Amino acid sequence: MLISCPHCGPRDLAEFSYQGDATRTRPDPASTDTQAWHDYVYARPNPAGPHREFWQHAGGCRAHLLVVRDTLTHEIHSTALARPSRAGGETA
């Protein structure tokens, strides 16, 4: 599987580290809602199809990326910097 880093171009999966699901929303840190915190920490969806994920180019420029990957075919639909640079927008 190849992931296209906005800085380095297409690179092998071995250079990247999976950082987690990019669709989850963290509860308010001041919240005492134990069910919301339980769901955030333990309840993990297992989607089939395109899914947003965080990855890090650990073996390269170390950038954090937002990747849309099909969980059935592992096809990469898009990549972008997880946090766009101050000078510009996202890279697709």
PDB file as gemmi writes it, atoms N, CA and C in Angstrom:
CRYST1    1.000    1.000    1.000  90.00  90.00  90.00 P 1                      
ATOM      1  N   MET A   1       0.853  -1.166   0.000  1.00  0.00           N  
ATOM      2  CA  MET A   1       0.000   0.000   0.000  1.00  0.00           C  
ATOM      3  C   MET A   1       0.903   1.234   0.000  1.00  0.00           C  
ATOM      4  N   LEU A   2       0.589   2.197  -0.850  1.00  0.00           N  
ATOM      5  CA  LEU A   2       1.318   3.455  -0.918  1.00  0.00           C  
ATOM      6  C   LEU A   2       0.461   4.574  -0.335  1.00  0.00           C  
ATOM      7  N   ILE A   3       1.096   5.410   0.475  1.00  0.00           N  
ATOM      8  CA  ILE A   3       0.441   6.597   1.016  1.00  0.00           C  
ATOM      9  C   ILE A   3       1.202   7.798   0.477  1.00  0.00           C  
ATOM     10  N   SER A   4       0.476   8.754  -0.065  1.00  0.00           N  
ATOM     11  CA  SER A   4       1.103   9.931  -0.638  1.00  0.00           C  
ATOM     12  C   SER A   4       1.238  11.021   0.419  1.00  0.00           C  
ATOM     13  N   CYS A   5       2.470  11.257   0.849  1.00  0.00           N  
ATOM     14  CA  CYS A   5       2.751  12.314   1.814  1.00  0.00           C  
ATOM     15  C   CYS A   5       2.767  13.653   1.069  1.00  0.00           C  
ATOM     16  N   PRO A   6       2.091  14.680   1.590  1.00  0.00           N  
ATOM     17  CA  PRO A   6       2.090  15.980   0.922  1.00  0.00           C  
ATOM     18  C   PRO A   6       3.496  16.581   0.768  1.00  0.00           C  
ATOM     19  N   HIS A   7       4.424  16.208   1.643  1.00  0.00           N  
ATOM     20  CA  HIS A   7       5.788  16.738   1.573  1.00  0.00           C  
ATOM     21  C   HIS A   7       6.723  15.853   0.758  1.00  0.00           C  
ATOM     22  N   CYS A   8       6.587  14.534   0.879  1.00  0.00           N  
ATOM     23  CA  CYS A   8       7.570  13.594   0.330  1.00  0.00           C  
ATOM     24  C   CYS A   8       7.093  12.819  -0.892  1.00  0.00           C  
ATOM     25  N   GLY A   9       5.796  12.879  -1.210  1.00  0.00           N  
ATOM     26  CA  GLY A   9       5.264  12.119  -2.325  1.00  0.00           C  
ATOM     27  C   GLY A   9       4.862  10.715  -1.899  1.00  0.00           C  
ATOM     28  N   PRO A  10       4.561   9.836  -2.864  1.00  0.00           N  
ATOM     29  CA  PRO A  10       4.120   8.472  -2.552  1.00  0.00           C  
ATOM     30  C   PRO A  10       5.219   7.682  -1.841  1.00  0.00           C  
ATOM     31  N   ARG A  11       4.848   7.044  -0.727  1.00  0.00           N  
ATOM     32  CA  ARG A  11       5.789   6.250   0.051  1.00  0.00           C  
ATOM     33  C   ARG A  11       5.114   4.956   0.490  1.00  0.00           C  
ATOM     34  N   ASP A  12       5.925   3.940   0.764  1.00  0.00           N  
ATOM     35  CA  ASP A  12       5.427   2.647   1.210  1.00  0.00           C  
ATOM     36  C   ASP A  12       4.823   2.755   2.611  1.00  0.00           C  
ATOM     37  N   LEU A  13       3.838   1.939   2.879  1.00  0.00           N  
ATOM     38  CA  LEU A  13       3.166   1.892   4.171  1.00  0.00           C  
ATOM     39  C   LEU A  13       4.151   1.735   5.330  1.00  0.00           C  
ATOM     40  N   ALA A  14       5.272   1.030   5.115  1.00  0.00           N  
ATOM     41  CA  ALA A  14       6.244   0.772   6.182  1.00  0.00           C  
ATOM     42  C   ALA A  14       6.799   2.062   6.790  1.00  0.00           C  
ATOM     43  N   GLU A  15       6.734   3.175   6.061  1.00  0.00           N  
ATOM     44  CA  GLU A  15       7.245   4.450   6.579  1.00  0.00           C  
ATOM     45  C   GLU A  15       6.241   5.165   7.476  1.00  0.00           C  
ATOM     46  N   PHE A  16       5.014   4.648   7.586  1.00  0.00           N  
ATOM     47  CA  PHE A  16       3.942   5.337   8.297  1.00  0.00           C  
ATOM     48  C   PHE A  16       3.515   4.591   9.545  1.00  0.00           C  
ATOM     49  N   SER A  17       2.976   5.336  10.478  1.00  0.00           N  
ATOM     50  CA  SER A  17       2.451   4.781  11.718  1.00  0.00           C  
ATOM     51  C   SER A  17       0.986   5.200  11.850  1.00  0.00           C  
ATOM     52  N   TYR A  18       0.104   4.213  12.046  1.00  0.00           N  
ATOM     53  CA  TYR A  18      -1.320   4.487  12.217  1.00  0.00           C  
ATOM     54  C   TYR A  18      -1.525   5.193  13.553  1.00  0.00           C  
ATOM     55  N   GLN A  19      -2.271   6.293  13.547  1.00  0.00           N  
ATOM     56  CA  GLN A  19      -2.474   7.086  14.754  1.00  0.00           C  
ATOM     57  C   GLN A  19      -3.906   7.067  15.276  1.00  0.00           C  
ATOM     58  N   GLY A  20      -4.826   6.426  14.552  1.00  0.00           N  
ATOM     59  CA  GLY A  20      -6.178   6.289  15.082  1.00  0.00           C  
ATOM     60  C   GLY A  20      -7.269   6.851  14.187  1.00  0.00           C  
ATOM     61  N   ASP A  21      -8.481   6.649  14.666  1.00  0.00           N  
ATOM     62  CA  ASP A  21      -9.714   7.046  13.995  1.00  0.00           C  
ATOM     63  C   ASP A  21      -9.864   8.573  14.039  1.00  0.00           C  
ATOM     64  N   ALA A  22     -10.067   9.195  12.893  1.00  0.00           N  
ATOM     65  CA  ALA A  22     -10.196  10.655  12.829  1.00  0.00           C  
ATOM     66  C   ALA A  22     -11.646  11.119  12.872  1.00  0.00           C  
ATOM     67  N   THR A  23     -12.578  10.213  13.122  1.00  0.00           N  
ATOM     68  CA  THR A  23     -13.989  10.600  13.141  1.00  0.00           C  
ATOM     69  C   THR A  23     -14.534  10.760  14.556  1.00  0.00           C  
ATOM     70  N   ARG A  24     -13.774  10.344  15.556  1.00  0.00           N  
ATOM     71  CA  ARG A  24     -14.260  10.388  16.932  1.00  0.00           C  
ATOM     72  C   ARG A  24     -14.173  11.798  17.496  1.00  0.00           C  
ATOM     73  N   THR A  25     -15.130  12.149  18.342  1.00  0.00           N  
ATOM     74  CA  THR A  25     -15.155  13.457  19.000  1.00  0.00           C  
ATOM     75  C   THR A  25     -14.938  13.261  20.490  1.00  0.00           C  
ATOM     76  N   ARG A  26     -13.919  13.930  21.011  1.00  0.00           N  
ATOM     77  CA  ARG A  26     -13.604  13.811  22.439  1.00  0.00           C  
ATOM     78  C   ARG A  26     -14.617  14.592  23.260  1.00  0.00           C  
ATOM     79  N   PRO A  27     -15.097  14.006  24.369  1.00  0.00           N  
ATOM     80  CA  PRO A  27     -16.010  14.749  25.252  1.00  0.00           C  
ATOM     81  C   PRO A  27     -15.293  15.952  25.870  1.00  0.00           C  
ATOM     82  N   ASP A  28     -16.063  16.895  26.354  1.00  0.00           N  
ATOM     83  CA  ASP A  28     -15.515  18.053  27.055  1.00  0.00           C  
ATOM     84  C   ASP A  28     -14.664  17.543  28.233  1.00  0.00           C  
ATOM     85  N   PRO A  29     -13.419  18.003  28.361  1.00  0.00           N  
ATOM     86  CA  PRO A  29     -12.562  17.528  29.451  1.00  0.00           C  
ATOM     87  C   PRO A  29     -13.161  17.731  30.843  1.00  0.00           C  
ATOM     88  N   ALA A  30     -14.042  18.711  31.001  1.00  0.00           N  
ATOM     89  CA  ALA A  30     -14.666  18.963  32.301  1.00  0.00           C  
ATOM     90  C   ALA A  30     -15.903  18.095  32.527  1.00  0.00           C  
ATOM     91  N   SER A  31     -16.277  17.317  31.514  1.00  0.00           N  
ATOM     92  CA  SER A  31     -17.488  16.507  31.604  1.00  0.00           C  
ATOM     93  C   SER A  31     -17.338  15.387  32.632  1.00  0.00           C  
ATOM     94  N   THR A  32     -18.401  15.140  33.374  1.00  0.00           N  
ATOM     95  CA  THR A  32     -18.436  14.009  34.306  1.00  0.00           C  
ATOM     96  C   THR A  32     -19.371  12.915  33.794  1.00  0.00           C  
ATOM     97  N   ASP A  33     -19.746  12.994  32.521  1.00  0.00           N  
ATOM     98  CA  ASP A  33     -20.619  12.004  31.901  1.00  0.00           C  
ATOM     99  C   ASP A  33     -19.810  10.726  31.656  1.00  0.00           C  
ATOM    100  N   THR A  34     -19.931   9.763  32.560  1.00  0.00           N  
ATOM    101  CA  THR A  34     -19.123   8.546  32.468  1.00  0.00           C  
ATOM    102  C   THR A  34     -19.453   7.724  31.222  1.00  0.00           C  
ATOM    103  N   GLN A  35     -20.696   7.764  30.767  1.00  0.00           N  
ATOM    104  CA  GLN A  35     -21.051   7.013  29.561  1.00  0.00           C  
ATOM    105  C   GLN A  35     -20.369   7.608  28.338  1.00  0.00           C  
ATOM    106  N   ALA A  36     -20.314   8.942  28.249  1.00  0.00           N  
ATOM    107  CA  ALA A  36     -19.637   9.598  27.118  1.00  0.00           C  
ATOM    108  C   ALA A  36     -18.152   9.253  27.115  1.00  0.00           C  
ATOM    109  N   TRP A  37     -17.514   9.268  28.292  1.00  0.00           N  
ATOM    110  CA  TRP A  37     -16.090   8.927  28.367  1.00  0.00           C  
ATOM    111  C   TRP A  37     -15.854   7.447  28.077  1.00  0.00           C  
ATOM    112  N   HIS A  38     -16.735   6.593  28.560  1.00  0.00           N  
ATOM    113  CA  HIS A  38     -16.620   5.157  28.268  1.00  0.00           C  
ATOM    114  C   HIS A  38     -16.696   4.916  26.768  1.00  0.00           C  
ATOM    115  N   ASP A  39     -17.682   5.536  26.119  1.00  0.00           N  
ATOM    116  CA  ASP A  39     -17.841   5.369  24.678  1.00  0.00           C  
ATOM    117  C   ASP A  39     -16.620   5.894  23.918  1.00  0.00           C  
ATOM    118  N   TYR A  40     -16.073   7.031  24.348  1.00  0.00           N  
ATOM    119  CA  TYR A  40     -14.914   7.614  23.681  1.00  0.00           C  
ATOM    120  C   TYR A  40     -13.680   6.714  23.808  1.00  0.00           C  
ATOM    121  N   VAL A  41     -13.484   6.140  24.974  1.00  0.00           N  
ATOM    122  CA  VAL A  41     -12.288   5.329  25.217  1.00  0.00           C  
ATOM    123  C   VAL A  41     -12.432   3.904  24.688  1.00  0.00           C  
ATOM    124  N   TYR A  42     -13.594   3.280  24.870  1.00  0.00           N  
ATOM    125  CA  TYR A  42     -13.726   1.855  24.587  1.00  0.00           C  
ATOM    126  C   TYR A  42     -14.568   1.469  23.373  1.00  0.00           C  
ATOM    127  N   ALA A  43     -15.576   2.252  23.015  1.00  0.00           N  
ATOM    128  CA  ALA A  43     -16.475   1.874  21.915  1.00  0.00           C  
ATOM    129  C   ALA A  43     -15.820   2.236  20.582  1.00  0.00           C  
ATOM    130  N   ARG A  44     -15.456   1.238  19.819  1.00  0.00           N  
ATOM    131  CA  ARG A  44     -14.772   1.446  18.537  1.00  0.00           C  
ATOM    132  C   ARG A  44     -15.629   0.926  17.394  1.00  0.00           C  
ATOM    133  N   PRO A  45     -16.010   1.812  16.477  1.00  0.00           N  
ATOM    134  CA  PRO A  45     -16.759   1.342  15.312  1.00  0.00           C  
ATOM    135  C   PRO A  45     -15.829   0.571  14.373  1.00  0.00           C  
ATOM    136  N   ASN A  46     -16.405  -0.276  13.568  1.00  0.00           N  
ATOM    137  CA  ASN A  46     -15.641  -1.044  12.597  1.00  0.00           C  
ATOM    138  C   ASN A  46     -16.276  -0.800  11.226  1.00  0.00           C  
ATOM    139  N   PRO A  47     -16.031   0.384  10.638  1.00  0.00           N  
ATOM    140  CA  PRO A  47     -16.717   0.744   9.402  1.00  0.00           C  
ATOM    141  C   PRO A  47     -16.226  -0.049   8.200  1.00  0.00           C  
ATOM    142  N   ALA A  48     -17.110  -0.255   7.254  1.00  0.00           N  
ATOM    143  CA  ALA A  48     -16.756  -0.890   5.984  1.00  0.00           C  
ATOM    144  C   ALA A  48     -16.890   0.168   4.899  1.00  0.00           C  
ATOM    145  N   GLY A  49     -15.788   0.477   4.238  1.00  0.00           N  
ATOM    146  CA  GLY A  49     -15.790   1.497   3.195  1.00  0.00           C  
ATOM    147  C   GLY A  49     -14.866   2.646   3.550  1.00  0.00           C  
ATOM    148  N   PRO A  50     -15.035   3.788   2.896  1.00  0.00           N  
ATOM    149  CA  PRO A  50     -14.152   4.931   3.155  1.00  0.00           C  
ATOM    150  C   PRO A  50     -14.217   5.381   4.611  1.00  0.00           C  
ATOM    151  N   HIS A  51     -13.038   5.635   5.180  1.00  0.00           N  
ATOM    152  CA  HIS A  51     -12.941   5.983   6.597  1.00  0.00           C  
ATOM    153  C   HIS A  51     -11.799   6.965   6.803  1.00  0.00           C  
ATOM    154  N   ARG A  52     -12.021   7.989   7.625  1.00  0.00           N  
ATOM    155  CA  ARG A  52     -10.980   8.992   7.925  1.00  0.00           C  
ATOM    156  C   ARG A  52     -10.094   8.494   9.059  1.00  0.00           C  
ATOM    157  N   GLU A  53      -8.780   8.553   8.843  1.00  0.00           N  
ATOM    158  CA  GLU A  53      -7.820   8.063   9.824  1.00  0.00           C  
ATOM    159  C   GLU A  53      -6.655   9.036   9.945  1.00  0.00           C  
ATOM    160  N   PHE A  54      -6.039   9.057  11.127  1.00  0.00           N  
ATOM    161  CA  PHE A  54      -4.800   9.808  11.322  1.00  0.00           C  
ATOM    162  C   PHE A  54      -3.627   8.861  11.125  1.00  0.00           C  
ATOM    163  N   TRP A  55      -2.606   9.311  10.387  1.00  0.00           N  
ATOM    164  CA  TRP A  55      -1.370   8.576  10.186  1.00  0.00           C  
ATOM    165  C   TRP A  55      -0.207   9.550  10.387  1.00  0.00           C  
ATOM    166  N   GLN A  56       0.958   9.029  10.758  1.00  0.00           N  
ATOM    167  CA  GLN A  56       2.151   9.854  10.855  1.00  0.00           C  
ATOM    168  C   GLN A  56       3.218   9.295   9.930  1.00  0.00           C  
ATOM    169  N   HIS A  57       3.897  10.173   9.195  1.00  0.00           N  
ATOM    170  CA  HIS A  57       4.997   9.744   8.331  1.00  0.00           C  
ATOM    171  C   HIS A  57       6.234   9.597   9.215  1.00  0.00           C  
ATOM    172  N   ALA A  58       6.222   8.561  10.046  1.00  0.00           N  
ATOM    173  CA  ALA A  58       7.249   8.353  11.065  1.00  0.00           C  
ATOM    174  C   ALA A  58       8.620   8.075  10.470  1.00  0.00           C  
ATOM    175  N   GLY A  59       8.681   7.437   9.308  1.00  0.00           N  
ATOM    176  CA  GLY A  59       9.953   7.110   8.684  1.00  0.00           C  
ATOM    177  C   GLY A  59      10.393   8.136   7.661  1.00  0.00           C  
ATOM    178  N   GLY A  60       9.811   9.320   7.729  1.00  0.00           N  
ATOM    179  CA  GLY A  60      10.142  10.364   6.755  1.00  0.00           C  
ATOM    180  C   GLY A  60      10.125  11.726   7.417  1.00  0.00           C  
ATOM    181  N   CYS A  61       9.256  12.599   6.943  1.00  0.00           N  
ATOM    182  CA  CYS A  61       9.219  13.989   7.412  1.00  0.00           C  
ATOM    183  C   CYS A  61       8.515  14.159   8.760  1.00  0.00           C  
ATOM    184  N   ARG A  62       7.919  13.092   9.285  1.00  0.00           N  
ATOM    185  CA  ARG A  62       7.238  13.059  10.576  1.00  0.00           C  
ATOM    186  C   ARG A  62       5.925  13.856  10.607  1.00  0.00           C  
ATOM    187  N   ALA A  63       5.423  14.225   9.443  1.00  0.00           N  
ATOM    188  CA  ALA A  63       4.160  14.966   9.372  1.00  0.00           C  
ATOM    189  C   ALA A  63       2.999  14.080   9.803  1.00  0.00           C  
ATOM    190  N   HIS A  64       2.003  14.690  10.403  1.00  0.00           N  
ATOM    191  CA  HIS A  64       0.764  14.000  10.754  1.00  0.00           C  
ATOM    192  C   HIS A  64      -0.219  14.227   9.615  1.00  0.00           C  
ATOM    193  N   LEU A  65      -0.840  13.149   9.160  1.00  0.00           N  
ATOM    194  CA  LEU A  65      -1.713  13.204   7.994  1.00  0.00           C  
ATOM    195  C   LEU A  65      -3.127  12.766   8.331  1.00  0.00           C  
ATOM    196  N   LEU A  66      -4.070  13.307   7.579  1.00  0.00           N  
ATOM    197  CA  LEU A  66      -5.450  12.847   7.599  1.00  0.00           C  
ATOM    198  C   LEU A  66      -5.633  12.065   6.310  1.00  0.00           C  
ATOM    199  N   VAL A  67      -5.906  10.768   6.432  1.00  0.00           N  
ATOM    200  CA  VAL A  67      -5.997   9.873   5.274  1.00  0.00           C  
ATOM    201  C   VAL A  67      -7.413   9.324   5.197  1.00  0.00           C  
ATOM    202  N   VAL A  68      -7.998   9.347   4.010  1.00  0.00           N  
ATOM    203  CA  VAL A  68      -9.276   8.667   3.777  1.00  0.00           C  
ATOM    204  C   VAL A  68      -8.938   7.380   3.052  1.00  0.00           C  
ATOM    205  N   ARG A  69      -9.181   6.249   3.759  1.00  0.00           N  
ATOM    206  CA  ARG A  69      -8.812   4.924   3.255  1.00  0.00           C  
ATOM    207  C   ARG A  69     -10.039   4.031   3.249  1.00  0.00           C  
ATOM    208  N   ASP A  70     -10.211   3.264   2.194  1.00  0.00           N  
ATOM    209  CA  ASP A  70     -11.296   2.296   2.121  1.00  0.00           C  
ATOM    210  C   ASP A  70     -10.880   1.077   2.939  1.00  0.00           C  
ATOM    211  N   THR A  71     -11.639   0.766   3.981  1.00  0.00           N  
ATOM    212  CA  THR A  71     -11.271  -0.335   4.869  1.00  0.00           C  
ATOM    213  C   THR A  71     -11.484  -1.706   4.235  1.00  0.00           C  
ATOM    214  N   LEU A  72     -12.220  -1.769   3.132  1.00  0.00           N  
ATOM    215  CA  LEU A  72     -12.424  -3.055   2.455  1.00  0.00           C  
ATOM    216  C   LEU A  72     -11.324  -3.345   1.440  1.00  0.00           C  
ATOM    217  N   THR A  73     -10.894  -2.323   0.699  1.00  0.00           N  
ATOM    218  CA  THR A  73      -9.920  -2.523  -0.378  1.00  0.00           C  
ATOM    219  C   THR A  73      -8.543  -1.945  -0.056  1.00  0.00           C  
ATOM    220  N   HIS A  74      -8.448  -1.157   1.019  1.00  0.00           N  
ATOM    221  CA  HIS A  74      -7.229  -0.442   1.423  1.00  0.00           C  
ATOM    222  C   HIS A  74      -6.819   0.627   0.410  1.00  0.00           C  
ATOM    223  N   GLU A  75      -7.706   0.991  -0.502  1.00  0.00           N  
ATOM    224  CA  GLU A  75      -7.421   2.062  -1.455  1.00  0.00           C  
ATOM    225  C   GLU A  75      -7.395   3.392  -0.710  1.00  0.00           C  
ATOM    226  N   ILE A  76      -6.385   4.209  -0.993  1.00  0.00           N  
ATOM    227  CA  ILE A  76      -6.271   5.537  -0.407  1.00  0.00           C  
ATOM    228  C   ILE A  76      -7.015   6.516  -1.312  1.00  0.00           C  
ATOM    229  N   HIS A  77      -8.050   7.164  -0.772  1.00  0.00           N  
ATOM    230  CA  HIS A  77      -8.841   8.116  -1.550  1.00  0.00           C  
ATOM    231  C   HIS A  77      -8.232   9.509  -1.514  1.00  0.00           C  
ATOM    232  N   SER A  78      -7.695   9.918  -0.363  1.00  0.00           N  
ATOM    233  CA  SER A  78      -7.078  11.240  -0.265  1.00  0.00           C  
ATOM    234  C   SER A  78      -6.161  11.305   0.949  1.00  0.00           C  
ATOM    235  N   THR A  79      -5.209  12.227   0.884  1.00  0.00           N  
ATOM    236  CA  THR A  79      -4.340  12.518   2.021  1.00  0.00           C  
ATOM    237  C   THR A  79      -4.234  14.029   2.157  1.00  0.00           C  
ATOM    238  N   ALA A  80      -4.100  14.490   3.377  1.00  0.00           N  
ATOM    239  CA  ALA A  80      -3.936  15.916   3.650  1.00  0.00           C  
ATOM    240  C   ALA A  80      -3.171  16.050   4.958  1.00  0.00           C  
ATOM    241  N   LEU A  81      -2.556  17.185   5.153  1.00  0.00           N  
ATOM    242  CA  LEU A  81      -1.923  17.442   6.438  1.00  0.00           C  
ATOM    243  C   LEU A  81      -3.022  17.486   7.495  1.00  0.00           C  
ATOM    244  N   ALA A  82      -2.792  16.855   8.636  1.00  0.00           N  
ATOM    245  CA  ALA A  82      -3.785  16.823   9.686  1.00  0.00           C  
ATOM    246  C   ALA A  82      -4.057  18.224  10.221  1.00  0.00           C  
ATOM    247  N   ARG A  83      -3.006  19.026  10.222  1.00  0.00           N  
ATOM    248  CA  ARG A  83      -3.124  20.421  10.631  1.00  0.00           C  
ATOM    249  C   ARG A  83      -2.529  21.259   9.513  1.00  0.00           C  
ATOM    250  N   PRO A  84      -3.375  21.917   8.709  1.00  0.00           N  
ATOM    251  CA  PRO A  84      -2.830  22.700   7.588  1.00  0.00           C  
ATOM    252  C   PRO A  84      -1.819  23.743   8.057  1.00  0.00           C  
ATOM    253  N   SER A  85      -0.854  24.025   7.210  1.00  0.00           N  
ATOM    254  CA  SER A  85       0.170  25.020   7.549  1.00  0.00           C  
ATOM    255  C   SER A  85      -0.473  26.390   7.682  1.00  0.00           C  
ATOM    256  N   ARG A  86       0.192  27.274   8.389  1.00  0.00           N  
ATOM    257  CA  ARG A  86      -0.322  28.632   8.577  1.00  0.00           C  
ATOM    258  C   ARG A  86      -0.352  29.405   7.270  1.00  0.00           C  
ATOM    259  N   ALA A  87       0.553  29.050   6.350  1.00  0.00           N  
ATOM    260  CA  ALA A  87       0.668  29.800   5.098  1.00  0.00           C  
ATOM    261  C   ALA A  87      -0.337  29.363   4.040  1.00  0.00           C  
ATOM    262  N   GLY A  88      -0.904  28.163   4.182  1.00  0.00           N  
ATOM    263  CA  GLY A  88      -1.780  27.685   3.113  1.00  0.00           C  
ATOM    264  C   GLY A  88      -2.840  26.741   3.628  1.00  0.00           C  
ATOM    265  N   GLY A  89      -3.559  26.155   2.706  1.00  0.00           N  
ATOM    266  CA  GLY A  89      -4.634  25.237   3.041  1.00  0.00           C  
ATOM    267  C   GLY A  89      -4.172  23.798   3.005  1.00  0.00           C  
ATOM    268  N   GLU A  90      -5.138  22.912   2.953  1.00  0.00           N  
ATOM    269  CA  GLU A  90      -4.849  21.482   2.935  1.00  0.00           C  
ATOM    270  C   GLU A  90      -4.296  21.064   1.590  1.00  0.00           C  
ATOM    271  N   THR A  91      -3.575  19.936   1.613  1.00  0.00           N  
ATOM    272  CA  THR A  91      -3.042  19.350   0.398  1.00  0.00           C  
ATOM    273  C   THR A  91      -3.809  18.061   0.132  1.00  0.00           C  
ATOM    274  N   ALA A  92      -4.263  17.859  -1.082  1.00  0.00           N  
ATOM    275  CA  ALA A  92      -5.004  16.633  -1.401  1.00  0.00           C  
ATOM    276  C   ALA A  92      -4.203  15.754  -2.319  1.00  0.00           C  
TER     277      ALA A  92                                                      
END                                                                             
